């Protein structure tokens, strides 16, 4: 059996060989022009995850930090004026607070190194709105807890604390419960290259975890899978829906019992959001591996990776259909599809843009 070092070297060489190959023509996205009913919003910095505000007008955009390789930020997007307002940037000052929601031992983050990934906006039992942000910042793995303040154009974010996972954890996405509990996906237990190689060999790489006030995070037993990715939660807080990217399924998990009550056979599922039709809208990547690796190797360039948005009935998990598909210009590699103000907004893990289409195209 080869040593761990030689296995890692072999994996790196294989990945390098794949990436060095020629990707398909539709991967080359030049310019940033709207196309037909697809509206493009340019120069806004990789909005990998999007949350719709309850005012039915604004969006919170999490600008992807490329899994800790760079800094990102959080912005407010006005769907009516199409104006982008930075809320947290590298130059921001994040103030500490004595009234914390998270682990008292978790230290204040530095805005200059904030590296967002998955996010979740939800309402707590006391009526306040909490915005959770996965943060890969210079070796700091955490979930930052913000309170959504103000309304409309006066919206702001107040840092209210953070939580940190146990060792050997790379988080992808997070959801919050009304009672304050937090559930997140551990995508990798080891470094990304090694975990990717394991995933290609069918070896489980991660699982689901739960944090409760006053306790250490605990694993949700039986949720081991290959690259757990996005996660969403039901309105009644009874179930979470976890996208097991390389396992090729979306799992419905009972939070109280940890039982996997159902599975939808949906491959390469990234992030999810609730559609206006009551179904779970899941962004999936349908292109070949070579093209995916090409996008990952040039994360700041617009990517034309083919994708589909799959709508799943959360009750039976077997009724699902593709409600939208795209590739190439003006944007591919969609990671999320969020309805707001009559349109559906989609972000990506690569490039510098967001797109939207009329919500009628998702019918």
TAFEN-V905509 format. One record per helix or strand of 3 or more residues. SS is the DSSP state (H for helix, E for strand). FROM is the first residue (numbers start at 1). LEN is the number of residues. If there is no record, write none. Layout:
BEGIN
SS_FROM_LEN / SS_FROM_LEN
END
This chain:
BEGIN
H_4_17 / H_25_3 / E_38_4 / E_47_6 / E_58_7 / E_73_6 / E_84_5 / H_111_3 / E_116_8 / E_129_9 / E_140_10 / H_152_3 / E_156_8 / E_170_7 / E_182_7 / H_192_9 / E_206_6 / E_228_6 / E_239_6 / E_249_6 / E_260_5 / E_269_6 / E_280_6 / H_289_9 / E_307_6 / E_320_7 / E_334_7 / E_343_6 / E_354_5 / H_359_4
END
